[in-house]
Amino acid sequence: MKTVILHADDVGMCHGANVAYLDLFRAGRLDSGSVMVPCPWFPEIAAAARGDATLDLGVHLTLTSEWPAYRWGPISTRSAASGLMDADGYFPPNVATLRATVRPEAARDEMRAQIDRALAMGIDATHLDTHMGAALAPEILPHTLALALEYRLPLLLPREIGSYLGVLKLGEVDRALYAEAFAMMTAAGMPVIDRFAMTPNRAVSAESYRDIVVPAEAGLTFVSLHPNAPGDIEAITAAHPRQKPEWRIGEYERFGDGTMDAVIAAAGVARCGFRALRDRWRG
């Protein structure tokens, strides 16, 4: 069977991301989302989760801060020796810079702090995934996998690793490391994703989304979306040379109007969230 997880990244990054996730999830048009714990609007989504046990939210492990005029930094340390901060005290803007400076043990401690804060503030975390792929960089991957096994949270590390590495900008990596990690996940009985798909950071037509939400092959496909209600994302993206707000706002509208529901249903594609996968593993 072809099955998709329609997933909202970057929840907690800003108010508009929270609005979009809550609107779409409660309307049945998203299956899960993941929260960026270090970000300014994380407390808002945590409060929503405390009041709504149905929300399917994982932790979007965050070690980078890419927007020029809207930044965030580590919650576990303010030590420059950690290698987690740039000269201004925020996370590095990209994974390449992070890899050049980070102490892997500091990244481990930061990711643990993010998971623990999410749990403490009322989010019943359903899985782990990673902002910009940073937590899957070769130096950090063993710690990320160990945390997923320790907390018994499914980790987004697709079987078809090329589908993920193809959109990430990790720099040079040895794919054998990911094969080994995937084998460990499988041996532990962790639910696994077959492949990764992501909408491009540009406005696209509803027809173009069909190839993303209707997989060509059977298995479980994680569809990474970035919906954002209008109102704040316009200012956040203004200083970024390649990011425009229209595609995030358009994604919110396109999935909100039911168009993609109809496309998925007509193609006979099933949907699921992470809560069921996590609970089946734990049970």
SVG drawing of the C-alpha trace seen along z (x, -y; Angstrom):
<svg xmlns="http://www.w3.org/2000/svg" viewBox="-12 -42 48 49">
<polyline fill="none" stroke="black" stroke-width="0.4" points="0.0,0.0 1.1,-3.6 0.9,-5.5 1.9,-9.1 2.5,-11.1 1.5,-14.7 3.8,-16.5 4.3,-20.2 7.9,-21.2 8.9,-24.3 6.0,-24.4 6.8,-26.8 9.1,-28.9 6.5,-31.7 2.8,-32.3 1.8,-31.7 3.4,-28.3 1.4,-27.4 -1.8,-28.6 -1.3,-26.7 -0.5,-23.4 -3.4,-23.6 -5.9,-24.6 -4.8,-21.9 -4.4,-19.1 -7.7,-19.7 -9.3,-19.8 -7.8,-16.4 -5.5,-17.7 -2.2,-17.1 -1.1,-13.9 1.7,-15.2 4.0,-18.1 7.2,-18.8 8.2,-21.6 11.3,-23.8 11.9,-24.0 14.4,-26.9 12.2,-29.2 10.2,-32.2 6.8,-30.8 7.3,-27.3 5.5,-28.2 2.3,-28.9 2.2,-25.5 3.2,-23.8 0.1,-25.4 -2.1,-24.2 -0.7,-20.6 -1.4,-20.7 -5.0,-21.5 -5.4,-19.0 -4.2,-15.5 -5.0,-14.6 -2.2,-16.6 0.5,-14.6 3.8,-16.5 7.4,-15.4 10.5,-17.3 12.2,-19.0 15.7,-18.8 17.2,-22.2 20.9,-23.0 20.9,-25.7 19.2,-29.2 19.0,-30.2 17.0,-33.5 19.2,-36.6 17.0,-38.8 15.2,-36.2 17.5,-34.0 17.5,-31.5 20.2,-29.7 20.9,-26.7 18.9,-26.2 21.5,-23.9 24.6,-26.1 26.0,-29.6 29.5,-28.3 31.4,-29.2 33.4,-26.0 30.3,-24.0 30.7,-24.9 26.9,-25.4 27.0,-29.2 28.2,-31.7 29.9,-35.0 26.6,-36.5 25.5,-33.7 23.0,-32.1 23.0,-28.7 25.1,-28.6 23.1,-29.5 23.8,-26.2 24.9,-22.7 28.3,-23.1 29.2,-25.8 27.9,-23.7 29.9,-20.7 33.1,-22.8 32.7,-23.9 30.4,-21.6 31.4,-19.3 29.3,-16.3 28.7,-15.8 27.4,-19.4 25.0,-18.6 23.8,-15.5 23.2,-17.5 21.4,-20.2 19.1,-17.7 18.4,-16.0 17.5,-19.4 15.1,-20.1 13.4,-16.7 13.1,-17.1 11.7,-20.6 9.1,-19.5 8.0,-16.7 8.1,-18.9 5.9,-21.6 3.2,-19.2 4.0,-17.8 3.5,-14.1 6.3,-13.7 5.5,-11.2 8.8,-11.1 12.1,-12.9 13.1,-14.7 15.6,-17.3 15.8,-20.9 17.8,-21.2 19.1,-17.7 21.7,-18.9 21.1,-16.1 21.9,-13.6 25.3,-15.0 27.8,-12.2 29.4,-13.7 26.0,-13.9 24.1,-10.9 25.2,-8.4 23.9,-10.6 20.7,-11.3 20.0,-7.6 20.9,-6.8 18.4,-9.4 15.7,-8.0 16.3,-4.6 16.5,-5.9 13.2,-7.8 11.6,-5.2 10.7,-7.8 10.7,-6.9 13.4,-8.8 13.0,-10.2 15.8,-8.4 14.4,-7.0 15.2,-3.5 15.9,-5.2 18.4,-7.6 19.1,-9.2 15.6,-10.7 16.6,-12.6 20.3,-13.4 19.2,-14.8 17.5,-17.7 19.8,-18.3 23.0,-20.3 25.1,-18.2 28.3,-18.3 30.4,-15.2 29.0,-12.1 29.6,-8.4 26.3,-6.7 27.4,-3.5 26.9,-5.3 23.2,-5.7 22.9,-2.1 24.4,-1.1 22.0,-3.4 19.0,-2.1 20.0,1.5 20.2,0.6 16.7,-1.0 15.3,2.1 16.9,4.4 15.3,2.4 11.9,2.8 11.6,-1.0 9.0,-2.0 10.8,-3.1 10.0,-5.5 10.7,-4.3 11.3,-7.6 11.3,-11.4 9.6,-14.0 9.5,-17.8 7.8,-20.6 10.1,-23.1 10.7,-26.6 8.8,-28.3 5.2,-28.7 3.9,-25.7 0.6,-24.8 -1.8,-22.3 -1.2,-20.0 2.6,-19.9 1.8,-18.6 0.4,-15.4 3.9,-14.0 4.7,-14.7 1.6,-13.5 1.1,-10.5 4.2,-8.3 5.3,-6.4 5.9,-3.2 4.4,-1.4 5.6,-2.0 5.5,-4.8 6.5,-8.3 7.2,-11.2 6.0,-14.4 7.7,-17.4 5.5,-20.5 6.0,-24.1 2.6,-25.7 2.4,-29.2 -0.6,-31.4 0.0,-35.0 1.0,-37.8 4.5,-37.2 6.4,-35.0 6.5,-37.9 8.8,-39.9 10.8,-36.8 11.7,-36.0 12.2,-39.5 16.0,-39.6 16.7,-36.1 17.9,-36.2 16.3,-33.0 13.2,-32.5 9.8,-34.0 6.7,-33.8 4.3,-33.0 5.1,-29.3 4.5,-28.8 1.3,-30.8 0.2,-29.1 0.9,-25.7 -1.3,-26.6 -4.1,-27.6 -3.7,-24.7 -3.9,-22.0 -6.5,-24.0 -9.1,-24.1 -9.2,-20.3 -7.7,-20.1 -4.9,-17.8 -7.3,-15.6 -9.2,-14.9 -6.0,-14.1 -4.8,-11.7 -8.2,-10.0 -8.6,-9.6 -5.2,-8.0 -6.0,-5.4 -3.2,-6.6 -3.5,-5.9 -2.4,-8.2 -1.1,-7.8 0.5,-9.8 3.4,-9.1 1.4,-8.5 0.1,-5.2 3.6,-4.2 5.2,-5.2 2.5,-3.4 2.7,-0.2 6.5,-0.1 6.2,-0.8 3.4,1.7"/>
</svg>
